[in-house]
Amino acid sequence: MTLQSITLNVPEQLYQQLRRAAESRQRSVNDLLVEAITAAAPAMATNTSELRTALANMTYLNDAALWQAARATLTPKQRETLEMLHHKQQRETLSATEAQEMKALETLYRDTLLVRAQAAVLLQQRHYDISDASQFAPIE
């Protein structure tokens, strides 16, 4: 992977906060900033500013709320409807209403995946072991 250099000018007080945080984690300030930017990147790539804001604000959630977000999923009814619409679309043309419902459910599904991914990144940054996928099984 090719690395790119950037210069970032920050107020002294912020730099000191970053330096202390990096020292407490036995990391460099650069590593800490790369980790923070990496965590924010999925939020910046989303289509709606509302979702970007929600994903960015997840950093303020406590651990329990992050674990809950990491297990978020569509309801059984939503999953069933989306699956039914996908199967129907393979067989025939959907009505305008059905196509609209499928698009809304697909957007919700995508947004849910982004929330789950952001929660997992934040949990990992908080030194949780997230290697076991069963930890992220939805709670229904």
C-alpha positions as CSV (number, residue, x, y, z in Angstrom):
1,M,0.0,0.0,0.0
2,T,1.4,3.4,-1.0
3,L,1.3,6.0,1.8
4,Q,0.6,9.7,1.2
5,S,1.9,12.4,3.4
6,I,-0.3,15.3,4.6
7,T,0.3,18.3,6.8
8,L,-2.3,19.0,9.4
9,N,-2.3,22.2,11.4
10,V,-4.1,21.9,14.7
11,P,-4.3,24.1,17.8
12,E,-1.7,23.4,20.5
13,Q,-4.4,22.3,23.0
14,L,-5.7,19.7,20.5
15,Y,-2.2,18.5,19.7
16,Q,-1.5,18.0,23.5
17,Q,-4.7,16.0,23.8
18,L,-3.7,13.9,20.9
19,R,-0.2,13.4,22.2
20,R,-1.5,12.4,25.7
21,A,-4.0,10.0,24.1
22,A,-1.3,8.5,21.9
23,E,1.1,8.1,24.9
24,S,-1.5,6.4,27.0
25,R,-2.1,3.9,24.2
26,Q,1.6,3.5,23.5
27,R,1.1,4.7,19.9
28,S,2.3,7.6,17.8
29,V,0.2,10.6,17.2
30,N,0.3,9.7,13.5
31,D,-1.1,6.2,14.2
32,L,-3.9,7.7,16.4
33,L,-4.9,10.2,13.6
34,V,-4.8,7.5,10.9
35,E,-7.1,5.3,13.1
36,A,-9.5,8.2,13.7
37,I,-9.6,9.1,10.0
38,T,-10.1,5.4,9.1
39,A,-13.1,5.3,11.5
40,A,-14.6,8.4,10.0
41,A,-14.1,7.3,6.3
42,P,-17.2,5.1,6.0
43,A,-19.3,8.0,7.4
44,M,-17.9,10.4,4.9
45,A,-18.6,8.1,1.9
46,T,-22.4,7.9,2.6
47,N,-25.0,9.7,0.5
48,T,-27.0,11.5,3.1
49,S,-25.6,14.1,5.4
50,E,-28.0,12.8,8.1
51,L,-26.5,9.4,8.0
52,R,-22.9,10.8,7.9
53,T,-23.7,12.8,11.0
54,A,-25.2,9.8,12.8
55,L,-22.2,7.6,11.9
56,A,-19.8,10.3,13.1
57,N,-21.7,10.8,16.3
58,M,-21.4,7.1,17.1
59,T,-18.0,7.9,18.6
60,Y,-19.9,9.4,21.6
61,L,-21.9,6.3,22.3
62,N,-20.9,4.2,25.3
63,D,-19.7,0.6,24.8
64,A,-23.1,-1.0,25.5
65,A,-24.8,1.2,22.9
66,L,-22.1,0.4,20.3
67,W,-22.6,-3.4,20.9
68,Q,-26.3,-2.9,20.4
69,A,-25.6,-0.9,17.1
70,A,-23.2,-3.7,16.0
71,R,-26.0,-6.1,16.2
72,A,-28.6,-4.0,14.5
73,T,-30.6,-5.6,11.7
74,L,-33.8,-5.4,9.7
75,T,-36.9,-6.7,11.4
76,P,-38.0,-10.2,10.3
77,K,-40.9,-8.6,8.4
78,Q,-38.6,-6.2,6.6
79,R,-36.2,-9.1,5.6
80,E,-39.1,-11.2,4.5
81,T,-40.5,-8.4,2.4
82,L,-37.2,-7.6,0.8
83,E,-36.5,-11.2,-0.1
84,M,-40.0,-11.6,-1.5
85,L,-39.5,-8.5,-3.7
86,H,-36.1,-9.7,-4.9
87,H,-37.6,-13.0,-5.9
88,K,-40.6,-11.4,-7.6
89,Q,-38.3,-9.0,-9.5
90,Q,-36.4,-12.0,-10.9
91,R,-39.7,-13.4,-12.3
92,E,-41.5,-10.3,-13.4
93,T,-41.5,-6.5,-13.4
94,L,-42.4,-4.9,-10.1
95,S,-45.1,-2.3,-9.8
96,A,-44.0,1.2,-9.1
97,T,-45.1,0.9,-5.5
98,E,-43.2,-2.4,-5.1
99,A,-40.1,-1.0,-6.7
100,Q,-40.2,2.0,-4.3
101,E,-40.6,-0.3,-1.3
102,M,-37.7,-2.4,-2.4
103,K,-35.5,0.6,-2.9
104,A,-36.4,1.9,0.6
105,L,-35.7,-1.5,2.2
106,E,-32.4,-1.8,0.3
107,T,-31.4,1.7,1.5
108,L,-32.3,0.7,5.1
109,Y,-30.3,-2.5,4.7
110,R,-27.3,-0.6,3.4
111,D,-27.5,2.0,6.2
112,T,-27.8,-0.7,8.8
113,L,-24.7,-2.4,7.5
114,L,-22.8,0.9,7.7
115,V,-24.0,1.4,11.3
116,R,-22.9,-2.1,12.1
117,A,-19.5,-1.6,10.5
118,Q,-18.9,1.7,12.2
119,A,-19.8,0.2,15.5
120,A,-17.3,-2.6,15.0
121,V,-14.6,-0.2,14.1
122,L,-15.2,1.9,17.2
123,L,-15.3,-1.2,19.4
124,Q,-12.0,-2.4,18.0
125,Q,-10.5,1.1,18.7
126,R,-11.7,0.7,22.2
127,H,-9.6,-2.5,22.4
128,Y,-12.4,-5.1,22.1
129,D,-11.6,-8.3,20.3
130,I,-14.1,-8.3,17.4
131,S,-12.6,-11.3,15.6
132,D,-15.5,-13.7,16.6
133,A,-18.4,-13.0,14.2
134,S,-20.9,-14.6,16.5
135,Q,-20.6,-11.6,18.8
136,F,-22.4,-9.6,16.1
137,A,-25.4,-12.0,15.7
138,P,-28.6,-9.9,15.8
139,I,-30.6,-9.9,19.0
140,E,-34.2,-10.6,18.0
